[in-house]
Amino acid sequence: MNLNKSLESVQETVAEFAKERDWDQFHSIKNLSMALGVEVSELMEFFQWSNGEKDINEVLSHKREKIEDEMIDIFIYWLRLATKMDLDIDAAFARKFSENQKKYPAEKVRGSSKKYSDY
């Protein structure tokens, strides 16, 4: 699987956006990781008091675009962080996905939400 090819143009677009605004000076690994955490918290806030699937569907039906915006903000900060870290997205994905396949073999974990250490 070559995820890098499908992300390259988006990653370049985001990097160019930051460069045009002279934001590289602010986009340290520390700052980007903190900004990423803030954006994830903003996403979680939409669902904070939801109680079950009905409530979640209600939130989605009324705030879907705002939720999508937060998800894209998360993606943008993630891409900036990956760029700053010189992350080989394709290689890192392949390594981590392989680890997850070993931790969570389908025949052993199907239908369960337990953590790998509980098996």
MARBA-889210 format. One record per atom (N, C-alpha, C): residue number from 1; residue in three letters; atom name; x, y, z. Coordinates in pm, whole numbers, plus 50000, padded with zeros to 5 digits. Example, Ala and Ser with C-alpha at 12.3 -4.5 7.8 and 13.67 -1.06 7.14 Angstrom:
i 1, aa Ala, at N, px 51319, py 49431, pz 50780 .
i 1, aa Ala, at CA, px 51230, py 49550, pz 50780 .
i 1, aa Ala, at C, px 51320, py 49670, pz 50780 .
i 2, aa Ser, at N, px 51285, py 49775, pz 50708 .
i 2, aa Ser, at CA, px 51367, py 49894, pz 50714 .
i 2, aa Ser, at C, px 51290, py 50003, pz 50787 .
This chain:
i 1, aa Met, at N, px 50085, py 49882, pz 50000 .
i 1, aa Met, at CA, px 50000, py 50000, pz 50000 .
i 1, aa Met, at C, px 50089, py 50124, pz 50000 .
i 2, aa Asn, at N, px 50062, py 50218, pz 49914 .
i 2, aa Asn, at CA, px 50144, py 50338, pz 49907 .
i 2, aa Asn, at C, px 50061, py 50460, pz 49944 .
i 3, aa Leu, at N, px 50044, py 50480, pz 50073 .
i 3, aa Leu, at CA, px 49969, py 50594, pz 50122 .
i 3, aa Leu, at C, px 50039, py 50726, pz 50090 .
i 4, aa Asn, at N, px 50170, py 50723, pz 50090 .
i 4, aa Asn, at CA, px 50246, py 50844, pz 50068 .
i 4, aa Asn, at C, px 50208, py 50913, pz 49938 .
i 5, aa Lys, at N, px 50187, py 50838, pz 49832 .
i 5, aa Lys, at CA, px 50151, py 50896, pz 49703 .
i 5, aa Lys, at C, px 50019, py 50970, pz 49712 .
i 6, aa Ser, at N, px 49923, py 50917, pz 49785 .
i 6, aa Ser, at CA, px 49793, py 50981, pz 49794 .
i 6, aa Ser, at C, px 49795, py 51102, pz 49887 .
i 7, aa Leu, at N, px 49893, py 51113, pz 49974 .
i 7, aa Leu, at CA, px 49901, py 51225, pz 50068 .
i 7, aa Leu, at C, px 49999, py 51333, pz 50024 .
i 8, aa Glu, at N, px 50088, py 51299, pz 49932 .
i 8, aa Glu, at CA, px 50194, py 51393, pz 49895 .
i 8, aa Glu, at C, px 50143, py 51528, pz 49851 .
i 9, aa Ser, at N, px 50047, py 51532, pz 49761 .
i 9, aa Ser, at CA, px 50001, py 51662, pz 49711 .
i 9, aa Ser, at C, px 49931, py 51742, pz 49819 .
i 10, aa Val, at N, px 49856, py 51676, pz 49906 .
i 10, aa Val, at CA, px 49791, py 51746, pz 50017 .
i 10, aa Val, at C, px 49897, py 51800, pz 50113 .
i 11, aa Gln, at N, px 49995, py 51719, pz 50143 .
i 11, aa Gln, at CA, px 50103, py 51760, pz 50234 .
i 11, aa Gln, at C, px 50178, py 51880, pz 50176 .
i 12, aa Glu, at N, px 50205, py 51878, pz 50046 .
i 12, aa Glu, at CA, px 50273, py 51990, pz 49981 .
i 12, aa Glu, at C, px 50186, py 52116, pz 49984 .
i 13, aa Thr, at N, px 50057, py 52100, pz 49962 .
i 13, aa Thr, at CA, px 49965, py 52214, pz 49965 .
i 13, aa Thr, at C, px 49963, py 52279, pz 50103 .
i 14, aa Val, at N, px 49958, py 52197, pz 50206 .
i 14, aa Val, at CA, px 49956, py 52247, pz 50344 .
i 14, aa Val, at C, px 50089, py 52315, pz 50377 .
i 15, aa Ala, at N, px 50199, py 52256, pz 50334 .
i 15, aa Ala, at CA, px 50331, py 52316, pz 50360 .
i 15, aa Ala, at C, px 50343, py 52450, pz 50289 .
i 16, aa Glu, at N, px 50295, py 52458, pz 50166 .
i 16, aa Glu, at CA, px 50301, py 52583, pz 50090 .
i 16, aa Glu, at C, px 50214, py 52691, pz 50155 .
i 17, aa Phe, at N, px 50099, py 52652, pz 50205 .
i 17, aa Phe, at CA, px 50008, py 52743, pz 50276 .
i 17, aa Phe, at C, px 50081, py 52807, pz 50394 .
i 18, aa Ala, at N, px 50149, py 52724, pz 50474 .
i 18, aa Ala, at CA, px 50223, py 52774, pz 50590 .
i 18, aa Ala, at C, px 50340, py 52862, pz 50547 .
i 19, aa Lys, at N, px 50410, py 52821, pz 50443 .
i 19, aa Lys, at CA, px 50526, py 52897, pz 50394 .
i 19, aa Lys, at C, px 50484, py 53035, pz 50346 .
i 20, aa Glu, at N, px 50375, py 53043, pz 50270 .
i 20, aa Glu, at CA, px 50326, py 53171, pz 50218 .
i 20, aa Glu, at C, px 50291, py 53268, pz 50330 .
i 21, aa Arg, at N, px 50259, py 53218, pz 50445 .
i 21, aa Arg, at CA, px 50219, py 53301, pz 50559 .
i 21, aa Arg, at C, px 50333, py 53318, pz 50661 .
i 22, aa Asp, at N, px 50449, py 53262, pz 50629 .
i 22, aa Asp, at CA, px 50566, py 53267, pz 50717 .
i 22, aa Asp, at C, px 50535, py 53208, pz 50854 .
i 23, aa Trp, at N, px 50465, py 53095, pz 50853 .
i 23, aa Trp, at CA, px 50427, py 53030, pz 50977 .
i 23, aa Trp, at C, px 50525, py 52920, pz 51021 .
i 24, aa Asp, at N, px 50622, py 52889, pz 50937 .
i 24, aa Asp, at CA, px 50719, py 52786, pz 50976 .
i 24, aa Asp, at C, px 50787, py 52821, pz 51108 .
i 25, aa Gln, at N, px 50807, py 52949, pz 51131 .
i 25, aa Gln, at CA, px 50872, py 52992, pz 51255 .
i 25, aa Gln, at C, px 50792, py 52953, pz 51379 .
i 26, aa Phe, at N, px 50662, py 52933, pz 51363 .
i 26, aa Phe, at CA, px 50576, py 52896, pz 51476 .
i 26, aa Phe, at C, px 50548, py 52746, pz 51480 .
i 27, aa His, at N, px 50573, py 52680, pz 51370 .
i 27, aa His, at CA, px 50536, py 52539, pz 51359 .
i 27, aa His, at C, px 50649, py 52446, pz 51403 .
i 28, aa Ser, at N, px 50685, py 52457, pz 51528 .
i 28, aa Ser, at CA, px 50782, py 52363, pz 51585 .
i 28, aa Ser, at C, px 50709, py 52232, pz 51613 .
i 29, aa Ile, at N, px 50785, py 52128, pz 51632 .
i 29, aa Ile, at CA, px 50725, py 51998, pz 51665 .
i 29, aa Ile, at C, px 50642, py 52010, pz 51794 .
i 30, aa Lys, at N, px 50696, py 52079, pz 51893 .
i 30, aa Lys, at CA, px 50622, py 52098, pz 52019 .
i 30, aa Lys, at C, px 50492, py 52172, pz 51995 .
i 31, aa Asn, at N, px 50497, py 52284, pz 51926 .
i 31, aa Asn, at CA, px 50377, py 52365, pz 51903 .
i 31, aa Asn, at C, px 50273, py 52290, pz 51820 .
i 32, aa Leu, at N, px 50318, py 52219, pz 51719 .
i 32, aa Leu, at CA, px 50224, py 52145, pz 51635 .
i 32, aa Leu, at C, px 50160, py 52030, pz 51713 .
i 33, aa Ser, at N, px 50237, py 51962, pz 51796 .
i 33, aa Ser, at CA, px 50179, py 51853, pz 51874 .
i 33, aa Ser, at C, px 50077, py 51908, pz 51974 .
i 34, aa Met, at N, px 50105, py 52023, pz 52030 .
i 34, aa Met, at CA, px 50009, py 52085, pz 52123 .
i 34, aa Met, at C, px 49884, py 52132, pz 52049 .
i 35, aa Ala, at N, px 49902, py 52192, pz 51932 .
i 35, aa Ala, at CA, px 49789, py 52237, pz 51852 .
i 35, aa Ala, at C, px 49702, py 52118, pz 51811 .
i 36, aa Leu, at N, px 49766, py 52009, pz 51779 .
i 36, aa Leu, at CA, px 49694, py 51887, pz 51743 .
i 36, aa Leu, at C, px 49606, py 51841, pz 51859 .
i 37, aa Gly, at N, px 49662, py 51843, pz 51979 .
i 37, aa Gly, at CA, px 49585, py 51806, pz 52098 .
i 37, aa Gly, at C, px 49466, py 51897, pz 52121 .
i 38, aa Val, at N, px 49484, py 52027, pz 52098 .
i 38, aa Val, at CA, px 49375, py 52123, pz 52114 .
i 38, aa Val, at C, px 49264, py 52093, pz 52013 .
i 39, aa Glu, at N, px 49302, py 52067, pz 51890 .
i 39, aa Glu, at CA, px 49202, py 52038, pz 51786 .
i 39, aa Glu, at C, px 49125, py 51908, pz 51817 .
i 40, aa Val, at N, px 49195, py 51808, pz 51868 .
i 40, aa Val, at CA, px 49127, py 51683, pz 51906 .
i 40, aa Val, at C, px 49028, py 51711, pz 52018 .
i 41, aa Ser, at N, px 49068, py 51795, pz 52113 .
i 41, aa Ser, at CA, px 48976, py 51831, pz 52222 .
i 41, aa Ser, at C, px 48853, py 51904, pz 52169 .
i 42, aa Glu, at N, px 48873, py 51990, pz 52070 .
i 42, aa Glu, at CA, px 48759, py 52061, pz 52011 .
i 42, aa Glu, at C, px 48663, py 51963, pz 51943 .
i 43, aa Leu, at N, px 48717, py 51860, pz 51880 .
i 43, aa Leu, at CA, px 48632, py 51757, pz 51820 .
i 43, aa Leu, at C, px 48556, py 51681, pz 51928 .
i 44, aa Met, at N, px 48625, py 51643, pz 52034 .
i 44, aa Met, at CA, px 48562, py 51568, pz 52142 .
i 44, aa Met, at C, px 48450, py 51647, pz 52207 .
i 45, aa Glu, at N, px 48464, py 51777, pz 52209 .
i 45, aa Glu, at CA, px 48364, py 51862, pz 52274 .
i 45, aa Glu, at C, px 48225, py 51845, pz 52213 .
i 46, aa Phe, at N, px 48218, py 51818, pz 52084 .
i 46, aa Phe, at CA, px 48088, py 51798, pz 52018 .
i 46, aa Phe, at C, px 48011, py 51680, pz 52078 .
i 47, aa Phe, at N, px 48085, py 51580, pz 52123 .
i 47, aa Phe, at CA, px 48023, py 51456, pz 52169 .
i 47, aa Phe, at C, px 48030, py 51440, pz 52321 .
i 48, aa Gln, at N, px 48082, py 51539, pz 52389 .
i 48, aa Gln, at CA, px 48110, py 51529, pz 52532 .
i 48, aa Gln, at C, px 47990, py 51483, pz 52614 .
i 49, aa Trp, at N, px 47873, py 51534, pz 52590 .
i 49, aa Trp, at CA, px 47758, py 51499, pz 52672 .
i 49, aa Trp, at C, px 47660, py 51408, pz 52599 .
i 50, aa Ser, at N, px 47705, py 51350, pz 52490 .
i 50, aa Ser, at CA, px 47620, py 51255, pz 52417 .
i 50, aa Ser, at C, px 47601, py 51129, pz 52498 .
i 51, aa Asn, at N, px 47481, py 51074, pz 52489 .
i 51, aa Asn, at CA, px 47450, py 50953, pz 52563 .
i 51, aa Asn, at C, px 47389, py 50852, pz 52466 .
i 52, aa Gly, at N, px 47475, py 50775, pz 52405 .
i 52, aa Gly, at CA, px 47427, py 50672, pz 52314 .
i 52, aa Gly, at C, px 47420, py 50718, pz 52169 .
i 53, aa Glu, at N, px 47389, py 50623, pz 52085 .
i 53, aa Glu, at CA, px 47389, py 50643, pz 51940 .
i 53, aa Glu, at C, px 47288, py 50748, pz 51895 .
i 54, aa Lys, at N, px 47173, py 50754, pz 51959 .
i 54, aa Lys, at CA, px 47070, py 50851, pz 51922 .
i 54, aa Lys, at C, px 47122, py 50993, pz 51940 .
i 55, aa Asp, at N, px 47185, py 51020, pz 52053 .
i 55, aa Asp, at CA, px 47241, py 51153, pz 52078 .
i 55, aa Asp, at C, px 47351, py 51186, pz 51978 .
i 56, aa Ile, at N, px 47436, py 51090, pz 51950 .
i 56, aa Ile, at CA, px 47545, py 51113, pz 51855 .
i 56, aa Ile, at C, px 47490, py 51144, pz 51716 .
i 57, aa Asn, at N, px 47389, py 51070, pz 51674 .
i 57, aa Asn, at CA, px 47327, py 51097, pz 51544 .
i 57, aa Asn, at C, px 47263, py 51236, pz 51541 .
i 58, aa Glu, at N, px 47207, py 51279, pz 51652 .
i 58, aa Glu, at CA, px 47149, py 51413, pz 51663 .
i 58, aa Glu, at C, px 47257, py 51519, pz 51646 .
i 59, aa Val, at N, px 47369, py 51501, pz 51714 .
i 59, aa Val, at CA, px 47480, py 51595, pz 51703 .
i 59, aa Val, at C, px 47529, py 51598, pz 51558 .
i 60, aa Leu, at N, px 47546, py 51482, pz 51499 .
i 60, aa Leu, at CA, px 47594, py 51475, pz 51361 .
i 60, aa Leu, at C, px 47499, py 51545, pz 51264 .
i 61, aa Ser, at N, px 47370, py 51529, pz 51285 .
i 61, aa Ser, at CA, px 47274, py 51588, pz 51193 .
i 61, aa Ser, at C, px 47270, py 51740, pz 51203 .
i 62, aa His, at N, px 47305, py 51795, pz 51318 .
i 62, aa His, at CA, px 47299, py 51940, pz 51336 .
i 62, aa His, at C, px 47435, py 52010, pz 51322 .
i 63, aa Lys, at N, px 47541, py 51935, pz 51343 .
i 63, aa Lys, at CA, px 47673, py 52000, pz 51347 .
i 63, aa Lys, at C, px 47776, py 51931, pz 51259 .
i 64, aa Arg, at N, px 47731, py 51857, pz 51162 .
i 64, aa Arg, at CA, px 47821, py 51778, pz 51079 .
i 64, aa Arg, at C, px 47933, py 51861, pz 51016 .
i 65, aa Glu, at N, px 47899, py 51974, pz 50956 .
i 65, aa Glu, at CA, px 48001, py 52055, pz 50888 .
i 65, aa Glu, at C, px 48106, py 52106, pz 50986 .
i 66, aa Lys, at N, px 48063, py 52150, pz 51104 .
i 66, aa Lys, at CA, px 48158, py 52196, pz 51205 .
i 66, aa Lys, at C, px 48247, py 52081, pz 51254 .
i 67, aa Ile, at N, px 48190, py 51964, pz 51267 .
i 67, aa Ile, at CA, px 48266, py 51845, pz 51307 .
i 67, aa Ile, at C, px 48368, py 51810, pz 51198 .
i 68, aa Glu, at N, px 48325, py 51813, pz 51073 .
i 68, aa Glu, at CA, px 48416, py 51788, pz 50961 .
i 68, aa Glu, at C, px 48530, py 51889, pz 50961 .
i 69, aa Asp, at N, px 48498, py 52017, pz 50988 .
i 69, aa Asp, at CA, px 48602, py 52120, pz 50994 .
i 69, aa Asp, at C, px 48707, py 52088, pz 51099 .
i 70, aa Glu, at N, px 48662, py 52045, pz 51216 .
i 70, aa Glu, at CA, px 48757, py 52008, pz 51322 .
i 70, aa Glu, at C, px 48842, py 51889, pz 51280 .
i 71, aa Met, at N, px 48779, py 51792, pz 51214 .
i 71, aa Met, at CA, px 48855, py 51675, pz 51168 .
i 71, aa Met, at C, px 48962, py 51715, pz 51066 .
i 72, aa Ile, at N, px 48929, py 51808, pz 50978 .
i 72, aa Ile, at CA, px 49028, py 51853, pz 50880 .
i 72, aa Ile, at C, px 49136, py 51936, pz 50948 .
i 73, aa Asp, at N, px 49102, py 52017, pz 51048 .
i 73, aa Asp, at CA, px 49205, py 52088, pz 51125 .
i 73, aa Asp, at C, px 49303, py 51988, pz 51187 .
i 74, aa Ile, at N, px 49250, py 51879, pz 51242 .
i 74, aa Ile, at CA, px 49335, py 51774, pz 51299 .
i 74, aa Ile, at C, px 49426, py 51717, pz 51192 .
i 75, aa Phe, at N, px 49370, py 51688, pz 51076 .
i 75, aa Phe, at CA, px 49447, py 51632, pz 50965 .
i 75, aa Phe, at C, px 49557, py 51728, pz 50920 .
i 76, aa Ile, at N, px 49525, py 51857, pz 50911 .
i 76, aa Ile, at CA, px 49623, py 51957, pz 50869 .
i 76, aa Ile, at C, px 49738, py 51965, pz 50969 .
i 77, aa Tyr, at N, px 49706, py 51973, pz 51098 .
i 77, aa Tyr, at CA, px 49813, py 51978, pz 51198 .
i 77, aa Tyr, at C, px 49894, py 51849, pz 51198 .
i 78, aa Trp, at N, px 49827, py 51737, pz 51178 .
i 78, aa Trp, at CA, px 49898, py 51609, pz 51172 .
i 78, aa Trp, at C, px 49996, py 51608, pz 51054 .
i 79, aa Leu, at N, px 49950, py 51658, pz 50939 .
i 79, aa Leu, at CA, px 50038, py 51664, pz 50822 .
i 79, aa Leu, at C, px 50156, py 51757, pz 50846 .
i 80, aa Arg, at N, px 50131, py 51872, pz 50908 .
i 80, aa Arg, at CA, px 50241, py 51965, pz 50938 .
i 80, aa Arg, at C, px 50341, py 51901, pz 51033 .
i 81, aa Leu, at N, px 50291, py 51830, pz 51134 .
i 81, aa Leu, at CA, px 50380, py 51762, pz 51228 .
i 81, aa Leu, at C, px 50461, py 51654, pz 51157 .
i 82, aa Ala, at N, px 50396, py 51578, pz 51071 .
i 82, aa Ala, at CA, px 50466, py 51475, pz 50994 .
i 82, aa Ala, at C, px 50574, py 51537, pz 50907 .
i 83, aa Thr, at N, px 50544, py 51650, pz 50846 .
i 83, aa Thr, at CA, px 50641, py 51719, pz 50762 .
i 83, aa Thr, at C, px 50760, py 51767, pz 50845 .
i 84, aa Lys, at N, px 50732, py 51830, pz 50957 .
i 84, aa Lys, at CA, px 50839, py 51881, pz 51043 .
i 84, aa Lys, at C, px 50927, py 51769, pz 51098 .
i 85, aa Met, at N, px 50868, py 51653, pz 51121 .
i 85, aa Met, at CA, px 50943, py 51539, pz 51175 .
i 85, aa Met, at C, px 51012, py 51460, pz 51065 .
i 86, aa Asp, at N, px 50988, py 51499, pz 50940 .
i 86, aa Asp, at CA, px 51043, py 51425, pz 50826 .
i 86, aa Asp, at C, px 50997, py 51280, pz 50829 .
i 87, aa Leu, at N, px 50872, py 51260, pz 50864 .
i 87, aa Leu, at CA, px 50814, py 51127, pz 50878 .
i 87, aa Leu, at C, px 50790, py 51065, pz 50741 .
i 88, aa Asp, at N, px 50837, py 50946, pz 50723 .
i 88, aa Asp, at CA, px 50804, py 50868, pz 50604 .
i 88, aa Asp, at C, px 50671, py 50801, pz 50635 .
i 89, aa Ile, at N, px 50562, py 50866, pz 50594 .
i 89, aa Ile, at CA, px 50428, py 50823, pz 50630 .
i 89, aa Ile, at C, px 50402, py 50679, pz 50586 .
i 90, aa Asp, at N, px 50442, py 50647, pz 50464 .
i 90, aa Asp, at CA, px 50416, py 50513, pz 50411 .
i 90, aa Asp, at C, px 50488, py 50406, pz 50493 .
i 91, aa Ala, at N, px 50614, py 50430, pz 50523 .
i 91, aa Ala, at CA, px 50693, py 50333, pz 50600 .
i 91, aa Ala, at C, px 50640, py 50321, pz 50743 .
i 92, aa Ala, at N, px 50608, py 50434, pz 50805 .
i 92, aa Ala, at CA, px 50558, py 50432, pz 50943 .
i 92, aa Ala, at C, px 50423, py 50361, pz 50949 .
i 93, aa Phe, at N, px 50337, py 50388, pz 50851 .
i 93, aa Phe, at CA, px 50207, py 50322, pz 50847 .
i 93, aa Phe, at C, px 50225, py 50171, pz 50832 .
i 94, aa Ala, at N, px 50309, py 50130, pz 50739 .
i 94, aa Ala, at CA, px 50330, py 49987, pz 50715 .
i 94, aa Ala, at C, px 50382, py 49918, pz 50841 .
i 95, aa Arg, at N, px 50478, py 49981, pz 50909 .
i 95, aa Arg, at CA, px 50535, py 49923, pz 51032 .
i 95, aa Arg, at C, px 50429, py 49912, pz 51140 .
i 96, aa Lys, at N, px 50358, py 50021, pz 51166 .
i 96, aa Lys, at CA, px 50260, py 50023, pz 51275 .
i 96, aa Lys, at C, px 50140, py 49933, pz 51245 .
i 97, aa Phe, at N, px 50095, py 49931, pz 51120 .
i 97, aa Phe, at CA, px 49982, py 49846, pz 51084 .
i 97, aa Phe, at C, px 50019, py 49699, pz 51100 .
i 98, aa Ser, at N, px 50141, py 49665, pz 51064 .
i 98, aa Ser, at CA, px 50188, py 49528, pz 51082 .
i 98, aa Ser, at C, px 50191, py 49490, pz 51230 .
i 99, aa Glu, at N, px 50236, py 49583, pz 51313 .
i 99, aa Glu, at CA, px 50235, py 49559, pz 51458 .
i 99, aa Glu, at C, px 50092, py 49535, pz 51508 .
i 100, aa Asn, at N, px 49999, py 49618, pz 51461 .
i 100, aa Asn, at CA, px 49859, py 49604, pz 51503 .
i 100, aa Asn, at C, px 49800, py 49470, pz 51458 .
i 101, aa Gln, at N, px 49837, py 49426, pz 51340 .
i 101, aa Gln, at CA, px 49788, py 49296, pz 51291 .
i 101, aa Gln, at C, px 49836, py 49184, pz 51382 .
i 102, aa Lys, at N, px 49960, py 49196, pz 51431 .
i 102, aa Lys, at CA, px 50013, py 49094, pz 51522 .
i 102, aa Lys, at C, px 49949, py 49102, pz 51660 .
i 103, aa Lys, at N, px 49927, py 49224, pz 51708 .
i 103, aa Lys, at CA, px 49865, py 49243, pz 51840 .
i 103, aa Lys, at C, px 49720, py 49198, pz 51842 .
i 104, aa Tyr, at N, px 49653, py 49220, pz 51730 .
i 104, aa Tyr, at CA, px 49509, py 49194, pz 51722 .
i 104, aa Tyr, at C, px 49475, py 49099, pz 51607 .
i 105, aa Pro, at N, px 49516, py 48973, pz 51617 .
i 105, aa Pro, at CA, px 49481, py 48879, pz 51509 .
i 105, aa Pro, at C, px 49329, py 48861, pz 51502 .
i 106, aa Ala, at N, px 49275, py 48871, pz 51383 .
i 106, aa Ala, at CA, px 49129, py 48869, pz 51364 .
i 106, aa Ala, at C, px 49064, py 48747, pz 51428 .
i 107, aa Glu, at N, px 49125, py 48632, pz 51411 .
i 107, aa Glu, at CA, px 49064, py 48510, pz 51464 .
i 107, aa Glu, at C, px 49057, py 48509, pz 51617 .
i 108, aa Lys, at N, px 49139, py 48591, pz 51679 .
i 108, aa Lys, at CA, px 49143, py 48594, pz 51825 .
i 108, aa Lys, at C, px 49059, py 48708, pz 51884 .
i 109, aa Val, at N, px 49048, py 48819, pz 51815 .
i 109, aa Val, at CA, px 48986, py 48938, pz 51874 .
i 109, aa Val, at C, px 48852, py 48977, pz 51812 .
i 110, aa Arg, at N, px 48811, py 48906, pz 51710 .
i 110, aa Arg, at CA, px 48686, py 48942, pz 51640 .
i 110, aa Arg, at C, px 48572, py 48963, pz 51738 .
i 111, aa Gly, at N, px 48507, py 49080, pz 51728 .
i 111, aa Gly, at CA, px 48391, py 49109, pz 51811 .
i 111, aa Gly, at C, px 48423, py 49155, pz 51952 .
i 112, aa Ser, at N, px 48549, py 49174, pz 51985 .
i 112, aa Ser, at CA, px 48588, py 49213, pz 52120 .
i 112, aa Ser, at C, px 48657, py 49350, pz 52117 .
i 113, aa Ser, at N, px 48637, py 49427, pz 52221 .
i 113, aa Ser, at CA, px 48701, py 49559, pz 52231 .
i 113, aa Ser, at C, px 48813, py 49559, pz 52333 .
i 114, aa Lys, at N, px 48853, py 49441, pz 52380 .
i 114, aa Lys, at CA, px 48960, py 49432, pz 52479 .
i 114, aa Lys, at C, px 49093, py 49481, pz 52420 .
i 115, aa Lys, at N, px 49178, py 49531, pz 52508 .
i 115, aa Lys, at CA, px 49312, py 49570, pz 52469 .
i 115, aa Lys, at C, px 49396, py 49445, pz 52447 .
i 116, aa Tyr, at N, px 49495, py 49455, pz 52359 .
i 116, aa Tyr, at CA, px 49578, py 49339, pz 52324 .
i 116, aa Tyr, at C, px 49640, py 49272, pz 52446 .
i 117, aa Ser, at N, px 49671, py 49349, pz 52549 .
i 117, aa Ser, at CA, px 49735, py 49292, pz 52668 .
i 117, aa Ser, at C, px 49637, py 49210, pz 52753 .
i 118, aa Asp, at N, px 49507, py 49216, pz 52721 .
i 118, aa Asp, at CA, px 49406, py 49141, pz 52794 .
i 118, aa Asp, at C, px 49376, py 49006, pz 52730 .
i 119, aa Tyr, at N, px 49447, py 48972, pz 52624 .
i 119, aa Tyr, at CA, px 49423, py 48843, pz 52558 .
i 119, aa Tyr, at C, px 49526, py 48740, pz 52601 .
